[in-house]
Amino acid sequence: MNLQLTSKAQKELDKIDDKTALRISQKIYQLESNPFGPNSQKLGGGKGYRIRIANWRVVYTVDKAAKTITIIKIRHRRDVYR
């Protein structure tokens, strides 16, 4: 599967400290091989999926027909669902 980050998600990732950003990037790249892994959870309302990395959340959608994963948000847990 192809992996895409929205410009908003890329900006959010750039604002995070390097150590945490590296951990998040590694988890994001693991989505290419298995976007529906044991750590992913479907969000209510059909708004996609999320994975948890410590106190950070990555919200993404999967388009099976186009075989793409689009990262929508990368935020701290207190802000992600607002």
C-alpha positions in Angstrom: 0.0 0.0 0.0 1.0 3.6 -0.6 1.4 5.9 2.3 0.4 9.6 2.1 0.6 12.4 4.7 -1.6 15.4 4.3 0.3 18.7 4.5 -1.5 19.4 7.9 -0.2 16.1 9.3 3.3 16.8 8.0 3.3 20.1 9.8 2.1 18.5 13.0 4.8 15.9 12.8 7.5 18.6 12.2 6.4 20.4 15.5 7.0 17.3 17.6 10.4 16.7 19.3 12.8 14.5 17.3 12.7 11.4 19.6 8.9 11.2 19.6 8.7 12.0 15.9 11.0 9.1 15.1 8.8 6.7 17.1 5.7 8.0 15.4 7.3 7.7 11.9 8.3 4.1 12.6 4.8 3.2 13.5 3.4 5.0 10.5 5.7 3.1 8.1 4.5 -0.2 9.7 1.0 0.7 8.5 2.1 0.0 4.9 2.4 -3.7 5.6 -0.7 -4.0 7.9 -3.0 -1.0 8.2 -5.5 -3.0 10.3 -3.0 -4.3 12.9 -3.8 -5.1 16.5 -3.0 -1.6 17.6 -5.4 0.1 15.2 -8.9 1.0 16.2 -11.8 2.0 14.0 -13.2 5.4 14.8 -16.9 6.0 15.2 -18.9 7.6 12.4 -16.7 6.0 9.7 -14.0 8.6 10.1 -11.1 6.2 9.7 -8.8 4.5 12.1 -6.3 5.5 14.7 -3.1 4.1 16.3 -1.7 5.1 19.6 2.0 5.9 20.2 2.4 6.8 23.9 0.3 10.0 24.4 0.1 10.7 20.7 -2.6 9.6 18.2 -2.3 9.1 14.5 -5.7 9.3 12.6 -5.7 7.8 9.1 -8.0 6.5 6.4 -7.6 3.5 4.2 -8.7 3.3 0.5 -8.7 -0.3 -0.4 -9.5 0.3 -4.1 -6.6 2.7 -4.6 -4.4 0.9 -2.1 -3.5 4.1 -0.2 -3.3 5.0 3.4 -3.7 8.7 4.1 -2.5 10.1 7.4 -4.9 12.9 8.4 -3.9 14.0 12.0 -1.0 13.5 14.3 -1.8 15.0 17.7 -1.5 14.7 21.4 -4.3 12.6 22.9 -5.9 15.6 24.7 -6.4 17.5 21.3 -6.9 14.8 18.7 -10.7 14.2 18.9 -11.7 17.9 19.2 
